[in-house]
Amino acid sequence: MLSRMKIFGRTSLDELAAKAAASPRKRAHLTIHESASDLVQRFFVTADPDTYFRPHRHHTKSELAVVLRGRFELVTFDDDGRITARYGIGDDAPALAYETPRATWHTLLSLAPGATFLEVKEGPYDPAAAAEFAAWAPAEGEASVPQFLEWVRTAKVGDRFAR
């Protein structure tokens, strides 16, 4: 059986940006793959600057992201929550994509409303093993999230967040 062709235009990204702006989490995604059992998982992810991607790592899988609109900053950490690197990716940055190696603590900061990336991960999706969230960073919804976001936006390589 042949699958139907999927075409994604700029209006798809505009619609996703509107959903992200209206979302309490200030982000939205569009799933491209058919099911969680697919061997390749693919998403468009749109995030506004107020969103929070809790630092996390993937033990068994890498992830690839290509920025399609806007700009992000990828921040990596060591096991103690110390920043190890910062990478600008997207508009007006030297990089347009990144691949995060397995077991690398990382977060993304959206630097523009409607910033969007295409994410590709190995499947199938297993929620129990998908990601480990950093104990040294606040969980989504915790009162200290704004403080953490402000810190990570301005912290230098070598800095560590004090909870």
N, C-alpha and C positions, 0 to 999 in steps of 0.2 A: 504494500500500500504506500502510495506517495503522500508525503506530508504537504500541506499547503504552504505556499511561499509567504513569508512574513516580511513586510516592508515597514520600516520605522522612519518616519519623517521628522522634521523639526517640530511639527505640531505635536508629535508624541512627547517630545521633550518639554514643550510649552505646557502641555496638560499635566505632565509629571511635576513641573515646577509649581504650578498652581496648587496641586495636591499637597506638595511639601509645605508651601507657605501656609496652607489652611490646617495642617496637621499639628497637634500639640507637640509632637517630637521634632517638628521642623524638617522632616525628611519623608521621602516616599520612594517606593521601588516598583518596577514593572518586571515581572518574571517572564523570561523568554522561553525557558525550557518547559517541557511538558509535565514533568512530575519530579518528585523528590528522589525517585529511583534512577533518574537519568545520570549517565556517567559524566556528563559535563553540565554544570549548573551555570546559568547565565542570567544576569540582571542588569537593568538600568537602575542606577541609584541617584536620586537628586537630594541634595542637602543644602539647607540654608545655614548661615553662620552661627545661629543659635542652637544647632543640633549638637548632640553629644554622642560620639562613638566611644563607648567605654574601652579603654585599652584592653587588648585581648591578644591571644595567639592561637594558632591552629597547629596541633601537634603532628598531624598526619598528612596535611594538605597545604599546598601553597595557594596563593591567590594572585590573579593578574587583574589590574585595573587600568583602563585607558580613559583619560579625561576627555570628554566630548564638548564640555561647555564650562566656562568659569575656571576657578583655580582652587586647588587644595594644597594643604601642607601635610605631608606624611611625617609623623614623629615616631621614632623607635626608642625603645627603652631596654635596660638590662633587667635582670630578675628582681632587683631591689627598687625599680621604678625610677632609676636615674636615666635621663635622656642621653641616648647614644648618638643620635643623628636627626637632622631635620632636612626635608626635601620639598622644594616647591615643585608642583606638578600642574600643568595646564596652561591657561592663557598667560602670556608674558613670563613664562618660566622656561628654563632650558629643557625640562623633561615633559613628556606628554603621557607617560605611562609608568607603572611600576609593577614589579612582581615581588611579593613578600615571601621570603623563604619560610619553610616550616619552623615552628617554635620561636618566631620572632615577635616579641611584644610590640604592638603598634596601635596608633590611633590616627584618625584623619580629622583635620580641621577644614571646614568649608570656609573659603575666603570671599565668596560672592553668593548673593541670592540666586537660587536656581542652578548652582553648580552641579554638574552631572557627570557620572562616570559609568562605563560599562565594566562590570565585574564578571570574571570567569574563574570558576573553581572546579576542582575535581569533585565528582559525585561518587556514589549517591550521597544524598544529604542524610546525616545521622544527627539529630538534635542533641543526643547525649554526648557526642564527641566533636561537635562542630567547632566549638571555641571554648577556651578557658579564659575567664575574665580575671583581670588583675586584682588581687586582694588589696593592693596598695592604692587603688583608684576607687572613687565612690561609685556605687551602683547607680544606674539610671533612676532618677526620681529622688535621690538623696539630697538633702539641703546643701551639701557641700559641692554639688556639681558645678554651679556657677563659679565658685572659688577655684576649683580645679581647672575649669576651662580658661579662666583669666590667667592662671599660672602657666598652663601649657602653651598659651599663645605667646608669652613673652620670655619663658625660661630659656636658658642657654644649655648647650650640650654640657653634660656633667652635673646639671642641677637635678635635685630630687624633691618631690612634693612632700611637704610635711603636713600630715593629717591632723 
